[in-house]
Amino acid sequence: MFIPFFRKKLKQSDFTHVVITHFNLDYATFYPQVPVGQYKNIDWLKKRFELFENYCLKTMIKQTNKNFIWLCFFHKDTPEPFMSKILKYKDLCPQIKIYFGDTFEKYCNSLAEIVKECIEPRKYLVTTRLDGDDCFSVDYIENIQQNIYETKKGYFLDFIYGYIYDEIKDEVHYQKFRRNPFCSRVERWEDLKTVRMIGHDRINQAGPVYMIKTKPMWAQIIHGGNILNFVDGPIQKDFSDFKTRFLIN
């Protein structure tokens, strides 16, 4: 489904764009395969912060369009030295807003209210998903905002092309993935639900989904500790686009 050409495109002053990342909340009761207390496990946190800084944070700092807010959720009992790291991220990326919570269930159930608390209201809200061990291309925010139009009931944006990077094998795979975990929702502020109102694989049940076909705009990182991700798609022999737009050394 594609955006009708007669829709009025929104000006930047009409909307707030919020990228939502949950980092180390307590997932144990939501995902049975997650160990109890993982959110404060030192070895697990070392790897997660390494992934976050090497991929996710790096590309958010370098976004070509800075007109966004990055709402990041961390567990309130995150131990040192990681808590100090979190508090310094604002200096690296001014768009970051830090929110400390506890369980993933509370986060899911109260996200819309948290957004209302943290974000100054405008006529429209755009929310985009981003996991802390994945990353955007440096021009993804720009491309999302080129596809924001007025709406009465809200709609989803689904950029269907991306990459999978297997950092263990140092392989890049090209992927076509409809209803992927990098999708966005455009909605009126008074009807705020956020992109997390439903699982990304079921967004077609919650409103129109407009597929956007561009060069790859997102990358899933396979690192050995993934819960749901797996390697798929043809291997790319030419890494140049991936290295340039995703800042991979």
C-alpha positions as CSV (number, residue, x, y, z in Angstrom):
1,M,0.0,0.0,0.0
2,F,1.4,3.4,-1.0
3,I,0.7,6.9,0.3
4,P,-2.0,8.6,-1.8
5,F,-0.4,11.5,-3.7
6,F,-3.2,13.9,-2.7
7,R,-2.3,13.8,1.0
8,K,-0.9,17.1,2.4
9,K,2.7,16.8,3.5
10,L,3.4,18.0,7.0
11,K,5.8,20.8,7.9
12,Q,8.5,20.1,10.6
13,S,6.6,22.5,12.9
14,D,3.5,20.2,12.7
15,F,5.0,17.1,14.2
16,T,7.4,15.7,16.8
17,H,9.4,12.7,15.8
18,V,10.4,10.3,18.6
19,V,12.6,7.2,18.2
20,I,11.9,4.7,20.9
21,T,14.6,2.3,22.2
22,H,14.3,-0.1,25.2
23,F,17.7,-1.2,26.3
24,N,17.9,-3.2,29.5
25,L,14.5,-3.4,31.1
26,D,13.5,-6.6,32.9
27,Y,12.4,-8.9,30.1
28,A,12.3,-12.2,32.1
29,T,8.6,-12.4,32.7
30,F,7.8,-11.4,29.1
31,Y,10.4,-13.6,27.3
32,P,10.7,-17.0,29.1
33,Q,14.1,-17.6,27.5
34,V,15.6,-14.5,29.2
35,P,17.3,-15.2,32.5
36,V,16.0,-13.6,35.6
37,G,18.1,-10.5,36.5
38,Q,19.7,-10.3,33.1
39,Y,19.2,-6.5,33.1
40,K,21.9,-6.2,35.8
41,N,24.3,-9.0,34.7
42,I,27.7,-7.5,34.2
43,D,28.9,-9.7,31.4
44,W,25.6,-9.3,29.4
45,L,25.7,-5.5,30.0
46,K,29.3,-5.3,28.7
47,K,28.3,-6.8,25.4
48,R,25.0,-4.8,25.1
49,F,26.8,-1.5,25.7
50,E,29.5,-2.5,23.2
51,L,26.8,-3.2,20.6
52,F,24.9,0.0,21.4
53,E,28.0,2.2,21.1
54,N,29.5,0.5,18.0
55,Y,26.3,0.4,16.0
56,C,23.2,2.1,17.4
57,L,24.5,5.2,19.1
58,K,27.1,5.9,16.4
59,T,24.5,6.2,13.6
60,M,22.0,8.2,15.7
61,I,24.7,10.8,16.4
62,K,25.4,11.1,12.6
63,Q,21.8,11.4,11.4
64,T,21.6,13.9,8.5
65,N,18.4,15.2,10.0
66,K,18.6,16.2,13.6
67,N,14.9,17.0,14.0
68,F,14.0,14.1,16.4
69,I,14.0,13.0,20.0
70,W,15.5,9.7,21.0
71,L,13.6,8.2,24.0
72,C,15.8,5.5,25.6
73,F,14.6,3.2,28.3
74,F,17.1,1.8,30.9
75,H,16.5,-0.2,34.1
76,K,16.5,2.0,37.2
77,D,18.9,-0.5,38.9
78,T,21.5,-0.6,36.2
79,P,24.8,-1.1,38.0
80,E,28.0,0.9,37.7
81,P,30.0,1.6,35.6
82,F,27.1,1.4,33.2
83,M,24.9,3.9,34.9
84,S,27.6,6.6,34.5
85,K,27.9,5.7,30.8
86,I,24.1,6.3,30.4
87,L,24.2,9.7,32.0
88,K,27.0,10.8,29.6
89,Y,25.2,9.8,26.4
90,K,23.4,13.2,26.4
91,D,26.7,14.9,25.8
92,L,27.3,12.7,22.7
93,C,23.8,12.9,21.3
94,P,21.7,15.9,22.4
95,Q,18.5,14.3,21.0
96,I,18.6,11.6,23.7
97,K,16.0,11.6,26.5
98,I,16.7,9.0,29.2
99,Y,13.9,7.3,31.0
100,F,14.5,4.8,33.9
101,G,12.0,2.0,34.4
102,D,11.8,-1.6,35.5
103,T,9.8,-4.3,33.8
104,F,9.1,-4.6,30.1
105,E,5.4,-5.1,30.8
106,K,5.1,-1.7,32.5
107,Y,6.9,-0.1,29.6
108,C,4.5,-1.6,27.1
109,N,1.4,-0.7,29.1
110,S,2.4,2.9,29.9
111,L,4.5,4.0,26.9
112,A,1.8,6.4,25.5
113,E,1.6,8.1,28.9
114,I,5.3,8.3,29.2
115,V,5.6,9.9,25.8
116,K,3.0,12.5,26.8
117,E,5.0,13.2,30.0
118,C,8.4,13.6,28.2
119,I,7.4,15.3,24.9
120,E,6.0,18.7,24.2
121,P,2.8,18.2,22.2
122,R,2.3,19.2,18.6
123,K,-0.5,18.4,16.2
124,Y,1.1,15.2,15.1
125,L,3.4,12.6,16.6
126,V,5.7,10.3,14.7
127,T,7.2,7.3,16.5
128,T,9.8,4.9,15.2
129,R,11.1,1.6,16.6
130,L,14.8,1.0,17.2
131,D,16.4,-1.9,19.2
132,G,19.5,-1.1,21.1
133,D,21.6,-3.7,19.3
134,D,20.5,-2.6,15.8
135,C,21.0,0.6,13.8
136,F,19.7,3.0,11.2
137,S,21.4,4.3,8.1
138,V,22.5,7.9,8.7
139,D,19.8,9.2,6.4
140,Y,16.9,7.1,7.8
141,I,15.3,9.9,9.8
142,E,15.5,12.2,6.8
143,N,13.7,9.5,4.6
144,I,11.0,8.9,7.2
145,Q,10.2,12.6,7.5
146,Q,9.9,12.9,3.7
147,N,6.9,10.6,4.0
148,I,4.9,12.3,6.7
149,Y,1.4,13.4,5.7
150,E,-1.7,14.5,7.4
151,T,-3.9,11.8,8.7
152,K,-7.2,11.4,10.7
153,K,-6.8,7.9,12.1
154,G,-3.0,7.2,11.8
155,Y,-0.9,5.0,9.6
156,F,2.4,3.1,9.6
157,L,5.5,3.5,7.5
158,D,7.3,0.4,6.5
159,F,10.7,0.8,4.8
160,I,11.0,-2.8,3.6
161,Y,14.7,-3.0,2.6
162,G,17.6,-3.3,5.0
163,Y,20.7,-5.3,5.8
164,I,21.6,-8.1,8.2
165,Y,25.1,-7.8,9.5
166,D,26.6,-11.0,11.0
167,E,29.5,-9.6,13.0
168,I,30.8,-13.0,13.9
169,K,31.3,-14.0,10.2
170,D,31.7,-10.4,9.0
171,E,29.0,-10.9,6.4
172,V,26.4,-8.5,5.1
173,H,23.1,-9.8,3.8
174,Y,20.5,-7.8,1.9
175,Q,17.0,-8.3,3.2
176,K,13.5,-7.5,2.2
177,F,11.3,-7.6,5.3
178,R,7.7,-6.4,5.4
179,R,6.4,-5.2,8.8
180,N,9.9,-5.1,10.2
181,P,11.0,-3.9,13.7
182,F,12.1,-0.5,12.3
183,C,8.6,0.7,11.3
184,S,7.1,4.1,12.2
185,R,3.6,5.3,13.1
186,V,2.2,8.8,12.2
187,E,-0.8,9.9,14.3
188,R,-2.6,12.9,15.7
189,W,-1.5,13.8,19.2
190,E,-5.0,13.5,20.6
191,D,-5.1,9.9,19.5
192,L,-1.6,9.0,20.6
193,K,-0.9,5.2,20.8
194,T,2.7,5.1,19.4
195,V,4.2,2.5,17.0
196,R,4.4,0.1,20.0
197,M,0.7,-0.2,20.2
198,I,1.0,-3.6,18.5
199,G,3.8,-6.0,17.5
200,H,5.6,-4.9,14.3
201,D,4.6,-8.1,12.5
202,R,0.9,-7.2,13.1
203,I,0.8,-3.5,12.3
204,N,-1.5,-4.2,9.3
205,Q,-4.2,-5.1,11.9
206,A,-4.0,-1.6,13.5
207,G,-4.2,0.7,10.5
208,P,-2.9,1.4,6.9
209,V,0.7,0.3,6.3
210,Y,2.5,2.3,3.6
211,M,5.5,0.4,2.1
212,I,8.4,2.5,1.2
213,K,10.9,1.1,-1.3
214,T,14.3,2.7,-1.1
215,K,17.9,1.7,-0.6
216,P,18.4,-0.2,2.6
217,M,17.6,2.0,5.6
218,W,18.2,-0.3,8.6
219,A,20.4,-3.0,9.8
220,Q,19.9,-5.9,12.2
221,I,23.1,-7.0,13.9
222,I,23.6,-10.7,14.5
223,H,26.0,-11.1,17.5
224,G,25.3,-14.5,19.1
225,G,23.0,-13.2,21.8
226,N,19.9,-12.4,19.7
227,I,16.6,-13.6,21.0
228,L,14.6,-13.6,17.8
229,N,16.8,-12.5,14.9
230,F,18.5,-14.8,12.4
231,V,20.6,-14.6,9.3
232,D,18.6,-14.4,6.0
233,G,18.9,-13.0,2.5
234,P,21.7,-13.0,-0.1
235,I,25.2,-12.1,0.9
236,Q,26.5,-8.7,-0.4
237,K,30.0,-8.9,-1.9
238,D,30.2,-5.1,-2.1
239,F,30.2,-3.6,1.5
240,S,30.7,0.0,0.4
241,D,27.1,1.2,0.9
242,F,26.9,-0.5,4.2
243,K,30.1,0.9,5.5
244,T,29.4,4.4,4.3
245,R,25.8,4.8,5.4
246,F,25.9,2.6,8.6
247,L,29.4,3.7,9.7
248,I,30.8,0.2,10.0
249,N,34.5,0.0,10.0
